């Protein structure tokens, strides 16, 4: 059962990437370059929470989540290119990458919404 699911996921990914005409190796290189750029260019949270424990978690999410996500996705593409087959570990890497990037995006959106609310409340006070 699991092998059928993995095989179907591989077929879907092959169709999408073959439609774009780009090899897995180039997707790997692109993902690693994006991860390096995200590691160098630091996205910092704008809203400082009242609880310092949340600040540390938010800081790690903003600094490492998207970089690690692109490294995991790049490693998945590399394993697909090298082995030309998929196994559970390959799809686990892709899933971890997508989950980490989703956590980063949700945290970024919530942070920006919090900043917008703070700006509105400060403008109403003045």
N, CA, C and O atoms as a Tinker XYZ file with bonds, in Angstrom:
   504  protein
     1  N      0.825000   -1.198000    0.000000    73     2
     2  CA     0.000000    0.000000    0.000000    64     1     3
     3  C      0.865000    1.256000    0.000000    63     2     4     5
     4  O      0.652000    2.171000   -0.796000    81     3
     5  N      1.850000    1.289000    0.908000    73     3     6
     6  CA     2.717000    2.470000    0.989000    64     5     7
     7  C      3.552000    2.616000   -0.271000    63     6     8     9
     8  O      3.826000    3.734000   -0.707000    81     7
     9  N      3.963000    1.488000   -0.865000    73     7    10
    10  CA     4.760000    1.551000   -2.087000    64     9    11
    11  C      3.950000    2.130000   -3.240000    63    10    12    13
    12  O      4.486000    2.859000   -4.076000    81    11
    13  N      2.677000    1.811000   -3.286000    73    11    14
    14  CA     1.801000    2.345000   -4.336000    64    13    15
    15  C      1.657000    3.856000   -4.172000    63    14    16    17
    16  O      1.695000    4.595000   -5.156000    81    15
    17  N      1.493000    4.315000   -2.933000    73    15    18
    18  CA     1.369000    5.756000   -2.679000    64    17    19
    19  C      2.652000    6.479000   -3.070000    63    18    20    21
    20  O      2.606000    7.522000   -3.723000    81    19
    21  N      3.807000    5.923000   -2.670000    73    19    22
    22  CA     5.088000    6.538000   -3.027000    64    21    23
    23  C      5.285000    6.565000   -4.536000    63    22    24    25
    24  O      5.782000    7.550000   -5.082000    81    23
    25  N      4.898000    5.490000   -5.208000    73    23    26
    26  CA     5.035000    5.435000   -6.657000    64    25    27
    27  C      4.147000    6.479000   -7.328000    63    26    28    29
    28  O      4.568000    7.134000   -8.281000    81    27
    29  N      2.926000    6.636000   -6.834000    73    27    30
    30  CA     2.022000    7.638000   -7.404000    64    29    31
    31  C      2.530000    9.055000   -7.155000    63    30    32    33
    32  O      2.409000    9.917000   -8.026000    81    31
    33  N      3.103000    9.305000   -5.966000    73    31    34
    34  CA     3.662000   10.625000   -5.691000    64    33    35
    35  C      4.838000   10.910000   -6.614000    63    34    36    37
    36  O      4.998000   12.039000   -7.076000    81    35
    37  N      5.666000    9.900000   -6.891000    73    35    38
    38  CA     6.804000   10.059000   -7.797000    64    37    39
    39  C      6.316000   10.376000   -9.197000    63    38    40    41
    40  O      6.891000   11.226000   -9.876000    81    39
    41  N      5.260000    9.702000   -9.636000    73    39    42
    42  CA     4.720000    9.953000  -10.976000    64    41    43
    43  C      4.195000   11.382000  -11.078000    63    42    44    45
    44  O      4.438000   12.063000  -12.074000    81    43
    45  N      3.481000   11.835000  -10.061000    73    43    46
    46  CA     2.955000   13.211000  -10.074000    64    45    47
    47  C      4.083000   14.225000  -10.109000    63    46    48    49
    48  O      4.034000   15.187000  -10.875000    81    47
    49  N      5.111000   14.013000   -9.274000    73    47    50
    50  CA     6.250000   14.929000   -9.258000    64    49    51
    51  C      6.988000   14.898000  -10.590000    63    50    52    53
    52  O      7.410000   15.945000  -11.080000    81    51
    53  N      7.152000   13.716000  -11.186000    73    51    54
    54  CA     7.809000   13.606000  -12.488000    64    53    55
    55  C      7.037000   14.359000  -13.564000    63    54    56    57
    56  O      7.634000   15.029000  -14.407000    81    55
    57  N      5.726000   14.251000  -13.538000    73    55    58
    58  CA     4.898000   14.932000  -14.548000    64    57    59
    59  C      5.031000   16.448000  -14.402000    63    58    60    61
    60  O      5.204000   17.158000  -15.392000    81    59
    61  N      4.950000   16.940000  -13.169000    73    59    62
    62  CA     5.028000   18.387000  -12.952000    64    61    63
    63  C      6.399000   18.924000  -13.350000    63    62    64    65
    64  O      6.493000   19.935000  -14.047000    81    63
    65  N      7.463000   18.251000  -12.910000    73    63    66
    66  CA     8.806000   18.745000  -13.208000    64    65    67
    67  C      9.194000   18.505000  -14.656000    63    66    68    69
    68  O      9.943000   19.297000  -15.226000    81    67
    69  N      8.701000   17.428000  -15.269000    73    67    70
    70  CA     8.980000   17.201000  -16.682000    64    69    71
    71  C      8.257000   18.241000  -17.529000    63    70    72    73
    72  O      8.755000   18.636000  -18.583000    81    71
    73  N      7.095000   18.683000  -17.079000    73    71    74
    74  CA     6.371000   19.735000  -17.792000    64    73    75
    75  C      7.182000   21.024000  -17.805000    63    74    76    77
    76  O      7.185000   21.757000  -18.795000    81    75
    77  N      7.867000   21.293000  -16.700000    73    75    78
    78  CA     8.719000   22.471000  -16.649000    64    77    79
    79  C     10.029000   22.258000  -17.395000    63    78    80    81
    80  O     10.693000   23.226000  -17.764000    81    79
    81  N     10.407000   21.012000  -17.621000    73    79    82
    82  CA    11.594000   20.694000  -18.387000    64    81    83
    83  C     12.894000   20.899000  -17.639000    63    82    84    85
    84  O     13.929000   21.152000  -18.255000    81    83
    85  N     12.857000   20.794000  -16.330000    73    83    86
    86  CA    14.048000   21.020000  -15.523000    64    85    87
    87  C     14.383000   19.729000  -14.785000    63    86    88    89
    88  O     13.506000   19.090000  -14.203000    81    87
    89  N     15.659000   19.353000  -14.815000    73    87    90
    90  CA    16.117000   18.126000  -14.165000    64    89    91
    91  C     16.112000   18.278000  -12.650000    63    90    92    93
    92  O     16.123000   19.389000  -12.121000    81    91
    93  N     16.095000   17.136000  -11.960000    73    91    94
    94  CA    16.166000   17.145000  -10.496000    64    93    95
    95  C     17.471000   17.769000  -10.013000    63    94    96    97
    96  O     17.503000   18.399000   -8.955000    81    95
    97  N     18.543000   17.598000  -10.777000    73    95    98
    98  CA    19.827000   18.169000  -10.385000    64    97    99
    99  C     19.753000   19.695000  -10.338000    63    98   100   101
   100  O     20.283000   20.311000   -9.413000    81    99
   101  N     19.108000   20.299000  -11.315000    73    99   102
   102  CA    18.977000   21.754000  -11.321000    64   101   103
   103  C     18.065000   22.239000  -10.196000    63   102   104   105
   104  O     18.297000   23.300000   -9.616000    81   103
   105  N     17.019000   21.453000   -9.886000    73   103   106
   106  CA    16.167000   21.810000   -8.742000    64   105   107
   107  C     16.965000   21.738000   -7.453000    63   106   108   109
   108  O     16.772000   22.558000   -6.556000    81   107
   109  N     17.879000   20.743000   -7.352000    73   107   110
   110  CA    18.737000   20.626000   -6.179000    64   109   111
   111  C     19.630000   21.842000   -6.037000    63   110   112   113
   112  O     19.729000   22.424000   -4.957000    81   111
   113  N     20.281000   22.226000   -7.123000    73   111   114
   114  CA    21.176000   23.384000   -7.100000    64   113   115
   115  C     20.398000   24.642000   -6.739000    63   114   116   117
   116  O     20.864000   25.449000   -5.935000    81   115
   117  N     19.221000   24.813000   -7.324000    73   115   118
   118  CA    18.397000   25.985000   -7.024000    64   117   119
   119  C     17.980000   26.021000   -5.554000    63   118   120   121
   120  O     18.023000   27.077000   -4.922000    81   119
   121  N     17.578000   24.877000   -5.012000    73   119   122
   122  CA    17.149000   24.829000   -3.603000    64   121   123
   123  C     18.311000   25.136000   -2.664000    63   122   124   125
   124  O     18.122000   25.829000   -1.663000    81   123
   125  N     19.502000   24.637000   -2.965000    73   123   126
   126  CA    20.665000   24.912000   -2.107000    64   125   127
   127  C     21.057000   26.381000   -2.194000    63   126   128   129
   128  O     21.413000   26.980000   -1.180000    81   127
   129  N     21.000000   26.968000   -3.376000    73   127   130
   130  CA    21.316000   28.400000   -3.521000    64   129   131
   131  C     20.316000   29.246000   -2.741000    63   130   132   133
   132  O     20.702000   30.193000   -2.056000    81   131
   133  N     19.028000   28.908000   -2.843000    73   131   134
   134  CA    18.008000   29.651000   -2.099000    64   133   135
   135  C     18.229000   29.495000   -0.596000    63   134   136   137
   136  O     18.061000   30.455000    0.156000    81   135
   137  N     18.604000   28.291000   -0.155000    73   135   138
   138  CA    18.875000   28.071000    1.272000    64   137   139
   139  C     20.061000   28.905000    1.741000    63   138   140   141
   140  O     20.021000   29.474000    2.833000    81   139
   141  N     21.112000   28.986000    0.935000    73   139   142
   142  CA    22.276000   29.805000    1.304000    64   141   143
   143  C     21.926000   31.288000    1.349000    63   142   144   145
   144  O     22.377000   32.011000    2.238000    81   143
   145  N     21.129000   31.732000    0.399000    73   143   146
   146  CA    20.713000   33.139000    0.396000    64   145   147
   147  C     19.872000   33.441000    1.622000    63   146   148   149
   148  O     20.062000   34.473000    2.265000    81   147
   149  N     18.941000   32.551000    1.954000    73   147   150
   150  CA    18.119000   32.760000    3.145000    64   149   151
   151  C     18.931000   32.696000    4.427000    63   150   152   153
   152  O     18.591000   33.349000    5.414000    81   151
   153  N     20.014000   31.905000    4.418000    73   151   154
   154  CA    20.852000   31.839000    5.610000    64   153   155
   155  C     21.643000   33.135000    5.784000    63   154   156   157
   156  O     21.857000   33.587000    6.909000    81   155
   157  N     22.076000   33.729000    4.676000    73   155   158
   158  CA    22.845000   34.981000    4.731000    64   157   159
   159  C     21.935000   36.162000    5.010000    63   158   160   161
   160  O     22.237000   36.991000    5.869000    81   159
   161  N     20.809000   36.250000    4.282000    73   159   162
   162  CA    19.857000   37.337000    4.465000    64   161   163
   163  C     18.908000   36.935000    5.587000    63   162   164   165
   164  O     18.087000   36.033000    5.419000    81   163
   165  N     19.020000   37.590000    6.703000    73   163   166
   166  CA    18.259000   37.218000    7.886000    64   165   167
   167  C     16.922000   37.953000    7.909000    63   166   168   169
   168  O     16.881000   39.182000    7.844000    81   167
   169  N     15.843000   37.204000    7.999000    73   167   170
   170  CA    14.516000   37.785000    8.158000    64   169   171
   171  C     14.266000   37.892000    9.652000    63   170   172   173
   172  O     14.213000   36.883000   10.355000    81   171
   173  N     14.115000   39.105000   10.126000    73   171   174
   174  CA    13.942000   39.262000   11.568000    64   173   175
   175  C     12.485000   39.554000   11.899000    63   174   176   177
   176  O     11.782000   40.207000   11.128000    81   175
   177  N     12.041000   39.066000   13.046000    73   175   178
   178  CA    10.671000   39.367000   13.461000    64   177   179
   179  C     10.562000   40.833000   13.871000    63   178   180   181
   180  O     11.479000   41.392000   14.472000    81   179
   181  N      9.442000   41.438000   13.542000    73   179   182
   182  CA     9.248000   42.846000   13.862000    64   181   183
   183  C      8.529000   43.033000   15.183000    63   182   184   185
   184  O      8.811000   43.977000   15.921000    81   183
   185  N      7.605000   42.142000   15.482000    73   183   186
   186  CA     6.829000   42.279000   16.708000    64   185   187
   187  C      7.539000   41.539000   17.840000    63   186   188   189
   188  O      7.792000   40.338000   17.738000    81   187
   189  N      7.854000   42.240000   18.894000    73   187   190
   190  CA     8.507000   41.622000   20.040000    64   189   191
   191  C      7.424000   41.160000   21.007000    63   190   192   193
   192  O      6.671000   41.983000   21.526000    81   191
   193  N      7.335000   39.844000   21.257000    73   191   194
   194  CA     6.305000   39.371000   22.174000    64   193   195
   195  C      6.645000   39.718000   23.624000    63   194   196   197
   196  O      7.801000   39.972000   23.963000    81   195
   197  N      5.627000   39.722000   24.457000    73   195   198
   198  CA     5.837000   40.039000   25.869000    64   197   199
   199  C      6.551000   38.911000   26.593000    63   198   200   201
   200  O      7.259000   39.151000   27.571000    81   199
   201  N      6.374000   37.688000   26.125000    73   199   202
   202  CA     7.019000   36.535000   26.734000    64   201   203
   203  C      8.353000   36.270000   26.019000    63   202   204   205
   204  O      8.346000   36.013000   24.815000    81   203
   205  N      9.505000   36.325000   26.726000    73   203   206
   206  CA    10.781000   36.117000   26.055000    64   205   207
   207  C     10.963000   34.706000   25.490000    63   206   208   209
   208  O     11.738000   34.519000   24.552000    81   207
   209  N     10.266000   33.715000   26.042000    73   207   210
   210  CA    10.367000   32.366000   25.495000    64   209   211
   211  C      9.821000   32.314000   24.072000    63   210   212   213
   212  O     10.389000   31.635000   23.216000    81   211
   213  N      8.733000   33.019000   23.813000    73   211   214
   214  CA     8.184000   33.069000   22.460000    64   213   215
   215  C      9.115000   33.820000   21.516000    63   214   216   217
   216  O      9.167000   33.511000   20.325000    81   215
   217  N      9.846000   34.797000   22.029000    73   215   218
   218  CA    10.780000   35.550000   21.202000    64   217   219
   219  C     11.883000   34.622000   20.680000    63   218   220   221
   220  O     12.267000   34.701000   19.513000    81   219
   221  N     12.385000   33.752000   21.545000    73   219   222
   222  CA    13.454000   32.840000   21.132000    64   221   223
   223  C     12.933000   31.862000   20.083000    63   222   224   225
   224  O     13.615000   31.589000   19.096000    81   223
   225  N     11.735000   31.338000   20.293000    73   223   226
   226  CA    11.157000   30.411000   19.319000    64   225   227
   227  C     10.928000   31.118000   17.992000    63   226   228   229
   228  O     11.239000   30.575000   16.932000    81   227
   229  N     10.384000   32.330000   18.051000    73   227   230
   230  CA    10.134000   33.092000   16.827000    64   229   231
   231  C     11.442000   33.424000   16.111000    63   230   232   233
   232  O     11.504000   33.397000   14.881000    81   231
   233  N     12.477000   33.736000   16.873000    73   231   234
   234  CA    13.778000   34.055000   16.274000    64   233   235
   235  C     14.339000   32.842000   15.538000    63   234   236   237
   236  O     14.838000   32.970000   14.420000    81   235
   237  N     14.259000   31.667000   16.160000    73   235   238
   238  CA    14.750000   30.461000   15.497000    64   237   239
   239  C     13.914000   30.112000   14.272000    63   238   240   241
   240  O     14.454000   29.667000   13.259000    81   239
   241  N     12.618000   30.308000   14.356000    73   239   242
   242  CA    11.772000   30.045000   13.195000    64   241   243
   243  C     12.135000   30.975000   12.057000    63   242   244   245
   244  O     12.257000   30.536000   10.913000    81   243
   245  N     12.311000   32.267000   12.355000    73   243   246
   246  CA    12.634000   33.222000   11.297000    64   245   247
   247  C     14.037000   33.012000   10.735000    63   246   248   249
   248  O     14.275000   33.285000    9.559000    81   247
   249  N     14.948000   32.542000   11.541000    73   247   250
   250  CA    16.315000   32.438000   11.054000    64   249   251
   251  C     16.621000   31.087000   10.409000    63   250   252   253
   252  O     17.388000   31.031000    9.448000    81   251
   253  N     16.041000   30.002000   10.916000    73   251   254
   254  CA    16.454000   28.684000   10.451000    64   253   255
   255  C     15.387000   27.869000    9.728000    63   254   256   257
   256  O     15.743000   26.952000    8.988000    81   255
   257  N     14.119000   28.150000    9.902000    73   255   258
   258  CA    13.075000   27.272000    9.349000    64   257   259
   259  C     13.087000   27.247000    7.825000    63   258   260   261
   260  O     13.067000   26.168000    7.232000    81   259
   261  N     13.119000   28.405000    7.182000    73   259   262
   262  CA    13.060000   28.417000    5.722000    64   261   263
   263  C     14.355000   27.908000    5.111000    63   262   264   265
   264  O     14.328000   27.266000    4.061000    81   263
   265  N     15.484000   28.180000    5.746000    73   263   266
   266  CA    16.764000   27.669000    5.263000    64   265   267
   267  C     16.789000   26.146000    5.335000    63   266   268   269
   268  O     17.184000   25.481000    4.377000    81   267
   269  N     16.374000   25.600000    6.460000    73   267   270
   270  CA    16.334000   24.147000    6.633000    64   269   271
   271  C     15.313000   23.511000    5.696000    63   270   272   273
   272  O     15.524000   22.404000    5.200000    81   271
   273  N     14.218000   24.203000    5.456000    73   271   274
   274  CA    13.201000   23.679000    4.538000    64   273   275
   275  C     13.767000   23.529000    3.134000    63   274   276   277
   276  O     13.570000   22.495000    2.495000    81   275
   277  N     14.462000   24.540000    2.651000    73   275   278
   278  CA    15.026000   24.444000    1.305000    64   277   279
   279  C     16.164000   23.438000    1.227000    63   278   280   281
   280  O     16.357000   22.814000    0.184000    81   279
   281  N     16.927000   23.263000    2.313000    73   279   282
   282  CA    17.947000   22.224000    2.321000    64   281   283
   283  C     17.311000   20.835000    2.268000    63   282   284   285
   284  O     17.812000   19.954000    1.569000    81   283
   285  N     16.221000   20.630000    2.995000    73   283   286
   286  CA    15.536000   19.332000    2.972000    64   285   287
   287  C     14.945000   19.056000    1.592000    63   286   288   289
   288  O     15.032000   17.936000    1.089000    81   287
   289  N     14.348000   20.069000    0.986000    73   287   290
   290  CA    13.776000   19.894000   -0.350000    64   289   291
   291  C     14.886000   19.647000   -1.370000    63   290   292   293
   292  O     14.732000   18.824000   -2.273000    81   291
   293  N     16.008000   20.364000   -1.225000    73   291   294
   294  CA    17.144000   20.132000   -2.115000    64   293   295
   295  C     17.708000   18.735000   -1.967000    63   294   296   297
   296  O     18.080000   18.104000   -2.956000    81   295
   297  N     17.775000   18.244000   -0.725000    73   295   298
   298  CA    18.264000   16.889000   -0.502000    64   297   299
   299  C     17.305000   15.867000   -1.104000    63   298   300   301
   300  O     17.740000   14.845000   -1.635000    81   299
   301  N     16.001000   16.139000   -1.025000    73   299   302
   302  CA    15.016000   15.252000   -1.634000    64   301   303
   303  C     15.220000   15.197000   -3.146000    63   302   304   305
   304  O     15.219000   14.114000   -3.731000    81   303
   305  N     15.395000   16.352000   -3.781000    73   303   306
   306  CA    15.610000   16.375000   -5.227000    64   305   307
   307  C     16.916000   15.680000   -5.603000    63   306   308   309
   308  O     16.996000   15.012000   -6.634000    81   307
   309  N     17.938000   15.842000   -4.762000    73   307   310
   310  CA    19.208000   15.174000   -5.043000    64   309   311
   311  C     19.047000   13.656000   -4.976000    63   310   312   313
   312  O     19.565000   12.940000   -5.833000    81   311
   313  N     18.334000   13.163000   -3.965000    73   311   314
   314  CA    18.124000   11.713000   -3.854000    64   313   315
   315  C     17.285000   11.197000   -5.019000    63   314   316   317
   316  O     17.510000   10.085000   -5.498000    81   315
   317  N     16.322000   11.992000   -5.478000    73   315   318
   318  CA    15.537000   11.571000   -6.639000    64   317   319
   319  C     16.388000   11.551000   -7.898000    63   318   320   321
   320  O     16.210000   10.687000   -8.757000    81   319
   321  N     17.314000   12.500000   -8.013000    73   319   322
   322  CA    18.180000   12.537000   -9.185000    64   321   323
   323  C     19.206000   11.411000   -9.148000    63   322   324   325
   324  O     19.459000   10.767000  -10.166000    81   323
   325  N     19.794000   11.172000   -7.990000    73   323   326
   326  CA    20.860000   10.179000   -7.849000    64   325   327
   327  C     20.325000    8.755000   -7.988000    63   326   328   329
   328  O     20.900000    7.957000   -8.728000    81   327
   329  N     19.250000    8.424000   -7.302000    73   327   330
   330  CA    18.729000    7.054000   -7.303000    64   329   331
   331  C     17.701000    6.801000   -8.399000    63   330   332   333
   332  O     17.450000    5.655000   -8.772000    81   331
   333  N     17.116000    7.865000   -8.906000    73   331   334
   334  CA    16.043000    7.787000   -9.902000    64   333   335
   335  C     14.881000    6.920000   -9.410000    63   334   336   337
   336  O     14.140000    6.334000  -10.198000    81   335
   337  N     14.749000    6.857000   -8.097000    73   335   338
   338  CA    13.612000    6.161000   -7.497000    64   337   339
   339  C     13.302000    6.835000   -6.170000    63   338   340   341
   340  O     14.124000    7.569000   -5.623000    81   339
   341  N     12.135000    6.580000   -5.677000    73   339   342
   342  CA    11.749000    7.212000   -4.424000    64   341   343
   343  C     11.499000    6.150000   -3.369000    63   342   344   345
   344  O     11.057000    5.041000   -3.671000    81   343
   345  N     11.788000    6.508000   -2.136000    73   343   346
   346  CA    11.469000    5.650000   -1.010000    64   345   347
   347  C     10.830000    6.528000    0.063000    63   346   348   349
   348  O     10.613000    7.720000   -0.152000    81   347
   349  N     10.537000    5.951000    1.189000    73   347   350
   350  CA     9.841000    6.705000    2.227000    64   349   351
   351  C     10.699000    7.839000    2.761000    63   350   352   353
   352  O     10.162000    8.888000    3.118000    81   351
   353  N     12.025000    7.664000    2.829000    73   351   354
   354  CA    12.894000    8.708000    3.367000    64   353   355
   355  C     12.925000    9.935000    2.459000    63   354   356   357
   356  O     12.972000   11.070000    2.934000    81   355
   357  N     12.898000    9.697000    1.165000    73   355   358
   358  CA    12.887000   10.814000    0.219000    64   357   359
   359  C     11.639000   11.667000    0.414000    63   358   360   361
   360  O     11.726000   12.894000    0.456000    81   359
   361  N     10.509000   11.040000    0.529000    73   359   362
   362  CA     9.266000   11.784000    0.704000    64   361   363
   363  C      9.148000   12.361000    2.104000    63   362   364   365
   364  O      8.482000   13.378000    2.301000    81   363
   365  N      9.787000   11.725000    3.082000    73   363   366
   366  CA     9.845000   12.279000    4.429000    64   365   367
   367  C     10.612000   13.600000    4.422000    63   366   368   369
   368  O     10.208000   14.563000    5.074000    81   367
   369  N     11.717000   13.638000    3.683000    73   367   370
   370  CA    12.482000   14.886000    3.567000    64   369   371
   371  C     11.649000   15.992000    2.927000    63   370   372   373
   372  O     11.633000   17.126000    3.407000    81   371
   373  N     10.965000   15.656000    1.851000    73   371   374
   374  CA    10.116000   16.651000    1.198000    64   373   375
   375  C      8.998000   17.128000    2.096000    63   374   376   377
   376  O      8.676000   18.316000    2.114000    81   375
   377  N      8.402000   16.212000    2.841000    73   375   378
   378  CA     7.321000   16.583000    3.760000    64   377   379
   379  C      7.832000   17.486000    4.872000    63   378   380   381
   380  O      7.183000   18.474000    5.218000    81   379
   381  N      8.996000   17.154000    5.438000    73   379   382
   382  CA     9.588000   17.995000    6.477000    64   381   383
   383  C      9.873000   19.386000    5.931000    63   382   384   385
   384  O      9.617000   20.384000    6.605000    81   383
   385  N     10.404000   19.458000    4.709000    73   383   386
   386  CA    10.677000   20.750000    4.099000    64   385   387
   387  C      9.431000   21.583000    3.908000    63   386   388   389
   388  O      9.430000   22.782000    4.189000    81   387
   389  N      8.377000   20.960000    3.435000    73   387   390
   390  CA     7.125000   21.688000    3.215000    64   389   391
   391  C      6.515000   22.129000    4.546000    63   390   392   393
   392  O      5.995000   23.240000    4.650000    81   391
   393  N      6.574000   21.271000    5.556000    73   391   394
   394  CA     6.038000   21.639000    6.875000    64   393   395
   395  C      6.830000   22.794000    7.476000    63   394   396   397
   396  O      6.239000   23.735000    8.006000    81   395
   397  N      8.159000   22.737000    7.401000    73   395   398
   398  CA     8.981000   23.824000    7.940000    64   397   399
   399  C      8.715000   25.141000    7.218000    63   398   400   401
   400  O      8.626000   26.195000    7.847000    81   399
   401  N      8.590000   25.071000    5.898000    73   399   402
   402  CA     8.311000   26.298000    5.163000    64   401   403
   403  C      6.919000   26.830000    5.490000    63   402   404   405
   404  O      6.717000   28.043000    5.549000    81   403
   405  N      5.960000   25.931000    5.703000    73   403   406
   406  CA     4.622000   26.358000    6.110000    64   405   407
   407  C      4.627000   27.029000    7.468000    63   406   408   409
   408  O      3.951000   28.038000    7.670000    81   407
   409  N      5.396000   26.466000    8.411000    73   407   410
   410  CA     5.515000   27.086000    9.734000    64   409   411
   411  C      6.136000   28.474000    9.608000    63   410   412   413
   412  O      5.691000   29.412000   10.269000    81   411
   413  N      7.156000   28.616000    8.769000    73   411   414
   414  CA     7.776000   29.918000    8.555000    64   413   415
   415  C      6.782000   30.930000    7.978000    63   414   416   417
   416  O      6.703000   32.064000    8.451000    81   415
   417  N      6.037000   30.527000    6.973000    73   415   418
   418  CA     5.086000   31.440000    6.324000    64   417   419
   419  C      3.986000   31.849000    7.302000    63   418   420   421
   420  O      3.628000   33.026000    7.367000    81   419
   421  N      3.446000   30.897000    8.060000    73   419   422
   422  CA     2.386000   31.227000    9.027000    64   421   423
   423  C      2.923000   32.180000   10.096000    63   422   424   425
   424  O      2.250000   33.144000   10.459000    81   423
   425  N      4.129000   31.917000   10.600000    73   423   426
   426  CA     4.725000   32.791000   11.609000    64   425   427
   427  C      4.976000   34.183000   11.042000    63   426   428   429
   428  O      4.749000   35.184000   11.722000    81   427
   429  N      5.440000   34.249000    9.809000    73   427   430
   430  CA     5.685000   35.549000    9.169000    64   429   431
   431  C      4.390000   36.333000    9.009000    63   430   432   433
   432  O      4.353000   37.531000    9.293000    81   431
   433  N      3.335000   35.677000    8.561000    73   431   434
   434  CA     2.055000   36.359000    8.372000    64   433   435
   435  C      1.489000   36.834000    9.711000    63   434   436   437
   436  O      1.010000   37.963000    9.821000    81   435
   437  N      1.547000   35.963000   10.733000    73   435   438
   438  CA     1.047000   36.371000   12.053000    64   437   439
   439  C      1.862000   37.525000   12.635000    63   438   440   441
   440  O      1.306000   38.404000   13.293000    81   439
   441  N      3.163000   37.528000   12.401000    73   439   442
   442  CA     4.010000   38.607000   12.880000    64   441   443
   443  C      3.652000   39.926000   12.192000    63   442   444   445
   444  O      3.578000   40.971000   12.839000    81   443
   445  N      3.436000   39.871000   10.899000    73   443   446
   446  CA     3.095000   41.095000   10.161000    64   445   447
   447  C      1.697000   41.603000   10.540000    63   446   448   449
   448  O      1.468000   42.811000   10.592000    81   447
   449  N      0.775000   40.687000   10.801000    73   447   450
   450  CA    -0.559000   41.099000   11.258000    64   449   451
   451  C     -0.460000   41.775000   12.618000    63   450   452   453
   452  O     -1.123000   42.783000   12.862000    81   451
   453  N      0.367000   41.223000   13.508000    73   451   454
   454  CA     0.569000   41.816000   14.828000    64   453   455
   455  C      1.164000   43.220000   14.706000    63   454   456   457
   456  O      0.754000   44.129000   15.428000    81   455
   457  N      2.111000   43.402000   13.813000    73   455   458
   458  CA     2.705000   44.729000   13.596000    64   457   459
   459  C      1.660000   45.703000   13.061000    63   458   460   461
   460  O      1.623000   46.863000   13.473000    81   459
   461  N      0.818000   45.239000   12.152000    73   459   462
   462  CA    -0.215000   46.111000   11.592000    64   461   463
   463  C     -1.190000   46.553000   12.681000    63   462   464   465
   464  O     -1.596000   47.714000   12.718000    81   463
   465  N     -1.569000   45.627000   13.571000    73   463   466
   466  CA    -2.462000   45.989000   14.675000    64   465   467
   467  C     -1.803000   46.968000   15.628000    63   466   468   469
   468  O     -2.455000   47.891000   16.114000    81   467
   469  N     -0.517000   46.780000   15.903000    73   467   470
   470  CA     0.193000   47.720000   16.774000    64   469   471
   471  C      0.270000   49.110000   16.156000    63   470   472   473
   472  O      0.118000   50.108000   16.860000    81   471
   473  N      0.504000   49.187000   14.852000    73   471   474
   474  CA     0.555000   50.489000   14.179000    64   473   475
   475  C     -0.800000   51.179000   14.221000    63   474   476   477
   476  O     -0.887000   52.385000   14.452000    81   475
   477  N     -1.861000   50.400000   13.995000    73   475   478
   478  CA    -3.201000   50.989000   14.047000    64   477   479
   479  C     -3.549000   51.485000   15.444000    63   478   480   481
   480  O     -4.137000   52.555000   15.597000    81   479
   481  N     -3.190000   50.712000   16.460000    73   479   482
   482  CA    -3.495000   51.150000   17.831000    64   481   483
   483  C     -2.662000   52.372000   18.221000    63   482   484   485
   484  O     -3.146000   53.242000   18.946000    81   483
   485  N     -1.422000   52.447000   17.751000    73   483   486
   486  CA    -0.604000   53.633000   18.041000    64   485   487
   487  C     -1.095000   54.869000   17.310000    63   486   488   489
   488  O     -1.018000   55.979000   17.839000    81   487
   489  N     -1.600000   54.684000   16.099000    73   487   490
   490  CA    -2.115000   55.840000   15.351000    64   489   491
   491  C     -3.432000   56.353000   15.958000    63   490   492   493
   492  O     -3.717000   57.549000   15.898000    81   491
   493  N     -4.223000   55.458000   16.534000    73   491   494
   494  CA    -5.472000   55.890000   17.156000    64   493   495
   495  C     -5.217000   56.608000   18.484000    63   494   496   497
   496  O     -5.990000   57.479000   18.882000    81   495
   497  N     -4.137000   56.239000   19.160000    73   495   498
   498  CA    -3.809000   56.911000   20.421000    64   497   499
   499  C     -3.341000   58.333000   20.189000    63   498   500   501
   500  O     -3.595000   59.218000   21.006000    81   499
   501  N     -2.661000   58.553000   19.082000    73   499   502
   502  CA    -2.138000   59.893000   18.779000    64   501   503
   503  C     -3.209000   60.709000   18.178000    63   502   504
   504  O     -2.986000   61.873000   17.845000    81   503
